[in-house]
Amino acid sequence: MGHLRRGGVLAAVLTLLLAGASPAPAAGPDRYRNPVSAGFADTFADPVVVRGDDGLWYAFGTSDPLREGEGTPHRVPIARSADLVDWSYVGDAFAPDQRPAYAAPGAAFWAPDVRRLGGRWVMYMTVTDTTVSADTFDTAVGVATAPSPAGPWTFADEPVVAPRPGAGGGYLWTIDPSQLTGADGRSWLYYGSYYGGIAVTELSPDGLRAVGTPTPVAVDNKFEGAYVLRRDGWYYLFASTANCCAGPATGYSVQVGRARDPRGPFTDRDGQRLDVSRAGGTPVLTQNGNRWIGTGHNAVLTDLSGQDWIAYHAIDRADPYLDEPFGVNERPMLLDRLDWIDGWPTVNAGAGPSDGARPAPVTTGRIDARFATADLRDWRVESGTWRAAGGVLTGTGALASRTRIGGDLRAETDLRLTGATTAGLRLGGVDVRVGGGRLTAGSAGTPLPAGADLTDRHTLAIEVRGRQLVATLSPSRLGDPVARVSLRLPRPATGALTLRAQDGPAEFDNVSVARLYRPVRHPVAPPRVGPVLRGFSDEFTGGLDPAWQWVRQDPAATVTGGALRWPVQDADLSGTGNTAGVLLRDAPTGDYVAETKVTLDLGEDTVRNYQQAGLVAYVDDDRFARLTQVAIWNTRQVEYGYELPFAGQPVYGGSIVGTPGTTTWLRLAHHVDRVTGEHEFRAGSSRDGKHWTWGAVWTFPADTTPRIGLVAHGGATPAVTAEFDYLRFHR
């Protein structure tokens, strides 16, 4: 949900109220511009988006005021759209006096997750305050059901996951739920946050009760906001990290790991686990230097072309609060293309959040049948009887489209077997059907999970690229295929799309055929690292170079044996303390990359708050970007912290970049924006000096002159010394 960061490094306020922006100008036909929520809300945090049975799209957000000056939080606001771009407010899921019996009177509802389960819609949400104790944050995961995404929503009497007392006092943060139906048809719920980590538990078949023993899947003090989907045999755990709500210093971002089992273990691209002290996480979405910061708490959806999209919230760094400074963080809903490159998801091929006109999602196709009327003039009855009524097509036999189709395409339908033994689509001479416990495409087939109930609505989708056909069956259309089959076609698929039901009636709805999306194959290039600029660099081979300048010199820092050895100071640089030493040197003009190699033995698992060492881009004590390997409670992270003056006081936040080793290589890539003149610093880290993870961008005003330096501070117990091998600048 993106609320609080446990502890001092990224401490935040429990006011988890959120996002906004002024209405975005029209982007033109088939294009859109972020934030997509601007038409109905200034803030719409923790969004999740589903496609309703009516073919429209529904978005749900955290309980907050929607507009500046409104003051009163909405109780899970709902918006609706026909095209995923233009949204309108539908209403709130819950009335002001509506709450489950276990919720305290002042409870809020955060981070909804909505799914179609069986013959109804189910919403999981954080209930922030319950009646189990006097603690005002004894959170639980609640659940409600409805006949449609628009409601009416009715709470279940009991929470799915009850409040959990923490061993260290208080209650574990039982927040940010996300449901997934696994490949075997079992239902799972992910939940948790910084205090307690993320866990997964199996759900009862109706999705209303947790059963079995929860399994930890992501370490505490690093991740929250879980969202899981299944693709190509892998389960992908998306999780947000760092602070959701630090106003103009918010560095929230999304990372991912994957596993073959919904219970993990999840590992990142480098093989690092997400459930250990030095937790991994491959970046999916992080700020890139444009207006958007704090890009996190995501959901994933698929348009009619098969292209995946990521919905998330972000903060406009020029307008970070909904009303007054240090109140509700203003976090509108954004939407961007989610690409899969070499088996890993990334936003806009790694370019990050968009801030200009972009190609819009595909939400209509050459065939786009919602069956809102009885008119079937675009269809031809080949056999049997067919009737459209109430937004559903019911029939038995065969019904063919009069529109001919061909080429690379995606066809889909919502399907329910009300009497038929099998039903499905015929495309290019190939029958793709469900029934008899199987999903079949031509001569290829695969079993459905035991207990799969085809009298409940499922989405059947077919993608044809060249002569390869892939069919999937999904209960929620949210990255949850319970069956997948592929077939090599003898010839290109052309002709009519035919709906078929055998031995009885079946219901069809939301039948579409659209041109198949074109996948992105290559990521955007990382920052270029050229030759070393010897005149600006120091290898620490002959004492401390005279070009270095101290802010609060530390005489304990010495250069010996080809390294700068600096005992970690019992001091800090964030906030108003400003007691830590900073060792600086002037940077080159223009674009460059600064790099250091730092060894710091922080151990693992134990609390070492907040010992750290690394690079800093520094203007003064109230404006700097600090890239360090750091101990944050039981975890070891690479934190890219940022401080700036705002509304008369320093504000600190940060982002997370990669996984540290005892020895970690760190880089800051500097770029001057050609339009604004701002200094942009992008952070990178490596465990071996060869394979780099690149993360967030922090910016400095054009009229500043940042210097580059080194820091080693955050606590003197136990005593530990940072060892820097060099500071190099590359053009």
Secondary structure, 3 states (H helix, E strand, C coil): CCCCCCCCCCCCCCCCCCECCCCCCCCCCCEECCCCCCCCCCCCCCCEEEECCCCCEEEECCCCCCCCCCCCCCCCEEEEECCCCCEEEEEECCCCCCCCCCECCCCCEEEEEEEEECCEEEEEEEECCECCCCCCCCCEEEEEEECCCCCCCEECCCCCECCCECCCCCECCCCCCEEEECCCCCEEEEEEECCCEEEEEEECCCCCCEEEEEEEEECCCCEEEEEEEEECCEEEEEEEECCCCCHHHCCCEEEEEEECCCCCCCECCCCCECCCCCCCCEEEECCCCCCEEEEEEEEEEECCCCCEEEEEEEEECCCCECCCCCCCECECEEEEEEEEECCEEEEHHHCCCCCCCEECCCCCCCEEECCCCCCCCCEEEEEEEEEEECCEEEEEEEEEECCCEECCEEEEEEEEECCCCEEEEEECCEEEEEECCEEEECCEEEECCCCCCCCCCEEEEEEEECCEEEEEEECCCCCCCCEEEEEECCCCCEECEEEEEEEEEEEEEEEEEEECCCCCCCCCCCCCCCCECCCCCECCCCCCCCCCEEECCCCCCEEECCEEEEECECCCCCCCCCCCCEEEECCCCCCEEEEEEEECCCCCCCCCCCCEEEEEEEEECCEEEEEEEEEECCEEEEEEEEEEEECCEEEEEEEECCCCCCEEEEEEEEEECCCCCCEEEEEEEECCCCCEEEEEEEEECCCCCCEEEEEEECCCCCCCEEEEEEEEEEC
